[in-house]
Amino acid sequence: MRTTEVLREAWRDIASGAGAAVVCAGVLAVLVAGVVGVRTVAVADDVRAAARWVASGAATQVFTAAGRIDGRACAALADEPDVLAAGAFRKTEDGMVVAALPGTSIPTYEVTGGATALFGVAGTTGDTGVLVAPEVAEVLGVGPGQQIATPDGPVPVAGVYAYPDDGRDPELSYAVLAPTVDDGAPFDACWATVWPQDETAVSALRRTLLAATGSEDGERSTLGQLNPRSGTAFLPSDPPAPGLLESVALALGLVVGCAAVLRRRLSIASDRHVGVRVTAQAFGIAVQHLAWGAVAAALALAVSVVLVRGLPPGDGLPIVADGAVLCVLGLVGAVTGGAAAVPLVRERALHRYFRTR
């Protein structure tokens, strides 16, 4: 048979329903979607758990050495590959005196520019100003874009930083963060959010320590997590054995492809009886399986797309890409299994196929 005739015959089988394309596509889609779903759910859950772990402050390391932190060296940590944000802190002696609360002051910390990236900031205006804790914002009744009245004049509020009571050090739960220009004066602490976990990046925090002078004791520095409640390390779920899910997807495709051919063994044997060659039949079956297998793969991949909703593109796209690999393997299995099963159908068994139809 000519190639055009094989393609035309393949199309007629699909259009007429003789090849049961809809049923085969549905079966393959369900089976492969199950494999894709297992992989997607496991990885997406790990990604979401990791995001919660980082947001809880467990990935934020705090290196403290009062009056001995190099602010420039601390800010430079943000250039390390696995450091998401870094900044230096120092507490002012007097704090912020507020006109609405005479006789009291709010603890105030001068911070380097990168320190604000360590927190989730709600409603930031993008303008210069201080960041206030949620409790401070509630007590003073101020929000982003408003001002705090002080004896020295109004202080603009650039945003409200998130600092939940989830086990982290409560020192900043009621405070004001004031971005300051690093004038070379030492700071008290260097914070850095390190993710993925990297002991080399954590160790780099110690390089921000200035040399001790006078009676200062070099042993006073401490290094630890901002929030140790979530554990010292993030533990993802146990992954399946390498290549296991890929092998399963391919095997499922092979089984469905073979089964689709064997259920049509009577018609295939009949065509063989009137002179259609095995190679032409195998090619036609491969074309048919490619058509409905592609539809099945697309439906299975849609499951992965749905399951990663809500994840950032940088996290969701690699998961969908892994799902696409499984779908392609299922498609390859269906095409290969169908073409390989054609020679298994024997012309001499035509009468037996007819009796057992």
C-alpha positions as CSV (number, residue, x, y, z in Angstrom):
1,M,0.0,0.0,0.0
2,R,1.1,3.5,-0.7
3,T,1.8,5.8,2.2
4,T,-1.1,8.0,1.3
5,E,-3.5,5.0,1.3
6,V,-2.2,3.9,4.7
7,L,-2.8,7.4,6.1
8,R,-6.2,7.6,4.6
9,E,-7.2,4.1,6.0
10,A,-5.9,5.1,9.4
11,W,-8.0,8.2,9.3
12,R,-11.1,6.2,8.3
13,D,-10.5,3.8,11.2
14,I,-10.4,6.8,13.7
15,A,-13.3,8.7,12.2
16,S,-15.6,5.6,12.0
17,G,-14.8,4.4,15.4
18,A,-13.4,1.1,14.2
19,G,-10.1,1.7,16.0
20,A,-12.0,2.6,19.3
21,A,-9.8,5.7,19.5
22,V,-12.0,7.5,22.0
23,V,-12.0,4.5,24.4
24,C,-8.3,3.9,24.0
25,A,-7.5,7.6,24.6
26,G,-9.7,7.6,27.7
27,V,-8.1,4.5,29.2
28,L,-4.5,5.7,28.5
29,A,-5.3,9.2,29.8
30,V,-6.7,7.8,33.1
31,L,-3.7,5.5,33.6
32,V,-1.0,8.0,32.7
33,A,-2.8,10.7,34.7
34,G,-2.6,8.5,37.7
35,V,1.2,8.3,37.4
36,V,1.5,12.0,36.6
37,G,-0.7,12.9,39.5
38,V,1.4,10.8,42.0
39,R,4.6,12.6,40.9
40,T,3.0,16.1,40.7
41,V,1.3,15.8,44.1
42,A,4.5,14.6,45.9
43,V,6.7,17.3,44.4
44,A,4.1,20.1,44.7
45,D,3.5,19.2,48.3
46,D,7.3,19.4,49.0
47,V,7.5,22.8,47.3
48,R,4.6,24.2,49.3
49,A,6.1,22.7,52.5
50,A,9.4,24.2,51.7
51,A,7.8,27.6,51.1
52,R,6.1,27.4,54.5
53,W,9.4,26.4,56.1
54,V,11.2,29.4,54.6
55,A,8.3,31.8,55.4
56,S,8.3,30.6,59.1
57,G,11.8,31.9,59.5
58,A,13.4,28.5,59.8
59,A,15.7,29.2,56.8
60,T,16.7,32.6,58.3
61,Q,20.0,32.5,60.2
62,V,20.8,35.2,62.8
63,F,24.4,35.9,63.6
64,T,24.6,38.1,66.6
65,A,27.7,40.0,68.0
66,A,26.7,43.3,69.6
67,G,28.6,46.2,68.1
68,R,30.8,43.9,66.0
69,I,29.0,43.2,62.7
70,D,30.3,44.6,59.4
71,G,27.2,46.0,57.7
72,R,28.8,46.0,54.2
73,A,29.9,42.4,54.5
74,C,26.5,41.4,55.7
75,A,24.7,43.1,52.9
76,A,27.1,41.5,50.4
77,L,25.9,38.1,51.5
78,A,22.8,38.7,49.3
79,D,25.1,38.1,46.3
80,E,25.8,34.5,47.4
81,P,24.0,31.9,45.2
82,D,21.8,30.4,47.9
83,V,21.1,33.6,50.0
84,L,17.7,35.0,49.2
85,A,18.1,38.1,51.4
86,A,20.6,39.5,53.9
87,G,20.8,42.6,56.1
88,A,22.3,44.0,59.3
89,F,20.5,45.2,62.3
90,R,21.4,47.5,65.2
91,K,19.1,48.7,68.0
92,T,19.0,52.4,68.7
93,E,19.4,53.5,72.3
94,D,16.3,55.6,72.7
95,G,13.8,54.1,70.2
96,M,11.1,56.1,68.5
97,V,9.2,58.5,70.7
98,V,5.6,58.9,69.4
99,A,3.5,61.9,70.1
100,A,0.4,59.7,70.7
101,L,2.2,57.7,73.4
102,P,4.0,60.3,75.6
103,G,6.5,58.9,78.0
104,T,7.1,55.7,76.1
105,S,9.1,54.8,73.1
106,I,8.9,52.0,70.4
107,P,12.0,49.8,70.0
108,T,13.7,50.9,66.8
109,Y,16.3,49.1,64.7
110,E,18.4,50.7,62.1
111,V,18.8,48.2,59.2
112,T,20.7,48.0,55.9
113,G,18.7,48.2,52.7
114,G,18.6,44.5,52.1
115,A,17.1,43.7,55.5
116,T,13.5,44.6,54.5
117,A,13.6,41.7,52.0
118,L,13.9,39.3,54.9
119,F,10.2,39.9,55.7
120,G,6.9,39.8,53.9
121,V,5.9,43.4,53.7
122,A,2.2,44.2,53.3
123,G,1.0,47.3,51.4
124,T,4.5,48.8,50.7
125,T,4.3,52.1,49.0
126,G,7.7,51.9,47.4
127,D,8.7,55.2,48.9
128,T,11.3,55.8,51.6
129,G,10.1,55.4,55.2
130,V,10.1,53.0,58.1
131,L,8.5,49.6,58.3
132,V,6.4,48.9,61.4
133,A,5.3,45.7,63.0
134,P,1.6,44.8,62.8
135,E,1.1,45.5,66.5
136,V,2.7,48.9,66.1
137,A,0.5,49.7,63.2
138,E,-2.6,48.6,65.1
139,V,-1.7,50.6,68.3
140,L,-0.8,53.8,66.3
141,G,-3.6,53.3,63.7
142,V,-1.2,53.9,60.8
143,G,-0.6,52.1,57.5
144,P,1.5,52.3,54.4
145,G,1.6,55.8,53.0
146,Q,0.7,57.4,56.4
147,Q,2.9,59.2,58.9
148,I,3.8,58.7,62.5
149,A,3.8,61.9,64.5
150,T,7.0,62.3,66.6
151,P,8.5,65.3,68.6
152,D,11.1,65.6,65.8
153,G,8.5,65.7,63.0
154,P,6.4,63.2,61.0
155,V,8.0,59.9,60.0
156,P,6.5,58.3,56.8
157,V,5.5,54.6,57.0
158,A,6.6,52.6,53.9
159,G,4.9,49.4,54.9
160,V,4.0,46.8,57.6
161,Y,6.3,43.8,57.9
162,A,5.0,40.4,58.7
163,Y,6.2,38.9,62.0
164,P,3.8,36.2,63.3
165,D,3.9,34.6,66.7
166,D,5.0,31.2,65.4
167,G,8.0,30.4,67.5
168,R,10.5,33.0,66.2
169,D,12.3,35.4,68.4
170,P,9.7,37.9,69.6
171,E,12.1,40.8,69.8
172,L,10.8,42.4,66.5
173,S,7.1,41.7,67.2
174,Y,6.7,45.3,68.5
175,A,9.3,47.4,66.7
176,V,10.1,49.9,64.0
177,L,12.7,49.1,61.3
178,A,14.4,52.2,59.9
179,P,16.5,51.7,56.8
180,T,19.8,53.5,57.1
181,V,22.8,54.3,55.1
182,D,25.8,52.2,56.0
183,D,28.2,54.8,57.3
184,G,30.8,52.2,58.5
185,A,29.5,52.1,62.0
186,P,29.2,48.5,63.3
187,F,25.9,46.7,63.7
188,D,24.6,44.2,66.2
189,A,23.4,41.3,64.1
190,C,23.4,39.9,60.6
191,W,20.4,38.1,59.3
192,A,20.4,35.9,56.1
193,T,17.7,33.7,54.6
194,V,19.5,30.8,53.0
195,W,17.6,28.6,50.6
196,P,18.2,25.9,49.4
197,Q,20.0,24.8,52.5
198,D,23.7,25.5,52.2
199,E,26.2,25.2,55.0
200,T,28.8,27.2,53.1
201,A,26.4,30.2,52.9
202,V,25.5,29.8,56.6
203,S,29.2,29.7,57.5
204,A,29.8,32.9,55.5
205,L,27.8,34.8,58.1
206,R,30.8,34.5,60.5
207,R,32.9,36.5,58.0
208,T,30.8,39.5,58.9
209,L,32.4,39.6,62.4
210,L,34.7,42.5,63.0
211,A,37.9,41.9,64.9
212,A,37.6,42.4,68.7
213,T,39.2,45.5,70.1
214,G,40.0,46.4,73.7
215,S,38.2,44.3,76.2
216,E,35.7,42.8,73.8
217,D,35.4,39.1,74.0
218,G,35.5,37.2,70.7
219,E,33.3,34.4,72.1
220,R,30.2,36.5,72.5
221,S,28.9,35.9,69.0
222,T,26.1,33.4,68.4
223,L,24.6,31.9,65.3
224,G,21.2,30.2,65.1
225,Q,17.8,30.0,63.4
226,L,15.3,32.8,63.7
227,N,12.6,30.2,64.3
228,P,13.8,26.7,65.3
229,R,10.3,25.4,65.9
230,S,10.1,23.9,62.4
231,G,13.3,21.9,62.8
232,T,16.9,22.6,61.9
233,A,16.6,21.2,58.4
234,F,13.8,20.8,55.8
235,L,13.0,17.2,55.2
236,P,11.2,16.5,51.9
237,S,9.2,13.3,51.3
238,D,11.1,10.2,50.1
239,P,11.2,10.2,46.3
240,P,10.4,7.0,44.4
241,A,13.3,4.9,43.0
242,P,15.0,6.6,40.1
243,G,13.2,5.7,36.8
244,L,10.3,3.9,38.5
245,L,7.5,6.2,37.5
246,E,9.0,6.6,34.0
247,S,9.1,2.8,33.6
248,V,5.5,2.5,34.8
249,A,4.3,5.2,32.3
250,L,6.1,3.5,29.5
251,A,4.7,0.0,30.5
252,L,1.2,1.3,30.7
253,G,1.5,2.8,27.2
254,L,2.8,-0.5,25.9
255,V,0.0,-2.5,27.5
256,V,-2.8,-0.2,26.2
257,G,-1.2,-0.1,22.7
258,C,-0.9,-3.9,22.6
259,A,-4.5,-4.4,23.9
260,A,-5.8,-1.9,21.3
261,V,-4.3,-4.0,18.5
262,L,-5.3,-7.5,19.9
263,R,-8.9,-6.5,20.3
264,R,-8.9,-5.8,16.5
265,R,-7.1,-9.0,15.6
266,L,-10.0,-10.3,13.4
267,S,-10.0,-7.2,11.2
268,I,-6.2,-7.2,11.0
269,A,-6.0,-10.8,10.1
270,S,-8.8,-10.3,7.5
271,D,-6.8,-7.4,5.9
272,R,-3.7,-9.6,5.9
273,H,-5.7,-12.3,4.1
274,V,-6.5,-10.0,1.2
275,G,-2.9,-9.0,0.8
276,V,-2.2,-6.1,3.1
277,R,1.4,-6.3,4.2
278,V,2.5,-6.4,7.9
279,T,4.6,-3.3,7.6
280,A,1.7,-1.3,6.1
281,Q,-0.5,-2.4,8.9
282,A,2.1,-1.6,11.6
283,F,2.5,1.9,10.1
284,G,-1.2,2.5,10.0
285,I,-1.6,1.3,13.6
286,A,1.3,3.5,14.7
287,V,-0.4,6.6,13.1
288,Q,-3.7,5.8,14.7
289,H,-2.1,5.3,18.1
290,L,-0.1,8.5,17.7
291,A,-3.3,10.4,17.1
292,W,-5.4,9.2,20.1
293,G,-2.3,8.8,22.3
294,A,-1.4,12.5,21.8
295,V,-4.9,13.4,23.0
296,A,-4.5,11.1,26.0
297,A,-1.1,12.6,26.8
298,A,-2.5,16.1,26.7
299,L,-5.4,15.2,29.0
300,A,-3.0,13.5,31.5
301,L,-0.7,16.6,31.4
302,A,-3.7,18.8,32.2
303,V,-3.9,17.0,35.6
304,S,-0.3,18.2,36.4
305,V,-1.2,21.7,35.3
306,V,-4.2,21.8,37.6
307,L,-2.3,20.3,40.6
308,V,0.4,23.0,40.5
309,R,-2.0,25.9,40.5
310,G,-1.0,28.5,43.0
311,L,2.7,27.8,42.7
312,P,5.1,30.4,41.3
313,P,6.0,29.7,37.7
314,G,9.6,29.0,38.6
315,D,8.4,26.1,40.8
316,G,5.4,25.0,38.8
317,L,6.9,24.8,35.4
318,P,9.6,22.2,36.2
319,I,7.0,20.0,37.8
320,V,4.8,20.2,34.7
321,A,7.9,19.5,32.6
322,D,8.5,16.3,34.6
323,G,4.8,15.4,34.1
324,A,5.2,16.0,30.3
325,V,8.1,13.5,30.2
326,L,5.8,10.8,31.8
327,C,3.1,11.7,29.3
328,V,5.5,11.4,26.3
329,L,6.7,8.0,27.6
330,G,3.1,6.8,27.8
331,L,2.5,8.0,24.2
332,V,5.7,6.4,23.0
333,G,4.6,3.2,24.7
334,A,1.2,3.2,23.1
335,V,2.6,3.7,19.6
336,T,5.4,1.2,20.1
337,G,3.2,-1.4,21.7
338,G,0.6,-1.1,18.9
339,A,3.2,-1.4,16.1
340,A,4.9,-4.3,17.9
341,A,1.7,-6.2,18.4
342,V,0.7,-6.2,14.7
343,P,3.1,-9.1,13.8
344,L,1.6,-11.1,16.7
345,V,-1.7,-11.3,14.8
346,R,-1.5,-14.4,12.5
347,E,-3.3,-14.7,9.3
348,R,-3.6,-18.5,9.7
349,A,-5.6,-17.9,12.9
350,L,-8.3,-16.0,11.1
351,H,-10.9,-18.7,11.6
352,R,-10.1,-19.0,15.3
353,Y,-10.4,-15.2,15.7
354,F,-13.8,-15.4,13.9
355,R,-15.1,-18.1,16.2
356,T,-14.0,-16.3,19.4
357,R,-15.0,-12.8,18.3
